[in-house]
């Protein structure tokens, strides 16, 4: 399998320099290990030393790296090499027919009252329940479950084991301590161009729908509880969790293993660091971190014990300051 450099720039733009348009590319490879038939990219100037040593047939670079790239050999110059690289991978898949075929796998179970667009792909052992809607060019990999009345938009990709529309965790507690189930009457609405990683679960709403807007990207093993609303083009990394009825804005990033408690609101362009627990609403864009630093266990226990005393220490300092003022 191969692509010619001329095919790539004709499809994606960019300026091809120092190379014949008919030169063939047989592989897309990392800069440091690329060989004579490979296309690589350089996104971070810190790795310029790897550029000089690379054996790649051609390297995708930004305008600022053009001279260094030409000193080595052929290059494609573009404003955003990383995005260009991503589009090259998509072009490669399309050109070589590596994408999933449209249609429903014989082992999938699709309710007669579900709607699956003819261009969609429903993989092995998937389940699409009554009243669910699967949009155009959407791909369900193996073992995906789409619950009743849930809607998946166009050009979405759901990786193996995704569950859309399981019941949210809703129970009313009786005085005797027993739990009474609250039937989850909403559904899940997933917009267009959404990607959902393996074994991620998105619960249906209790009364209204859980909503995942256009362009959202969710990694593996993420839990989205009932009635959560995630704004367009927000991205969440693996093992993150969002409790019920929280609303996350557009263009946010939630790093791995972060947790957001229920009934909060996060503004647009909020970025949550890894392992952070979000306990209150965030109204201003920015980076937010709340991670207690790792240490040797004995030292960590001492610091944790001290941390528990901070409020009393604060009150003692306030009292001492007031005594000084009164004196």
Secondary structure, DSSP 8 states (H G I E B T S, - for coil): --EEHHHHHHHH--EEESS-TT-EE-EE--TTT--TTEEEE---GGGHHHHHH---SEEEE-GGGHHHHHHHSEEEE-S-HHHHHHHHHHHHHHHTT-S--SEE-TT-EE-TT-EE-TT-EE-TT-EE-TT-EE-TT-EE-TT-EE-TT-EE-TT-EE-TT-EEEE----EEE-TTS-EEE------EEE-SS-EE-TT-EEE--SSS-EEE-TT-EE-SS-EE-TT-EE-TT-EE-TT-EE-TT-EE-TT-EE-TT-EE-SS-EE-TTEEE-TT-EE-S-B-S-EEE--------HHHHHHHHHHHHTHHHHHHHHHHHHHHHHH-
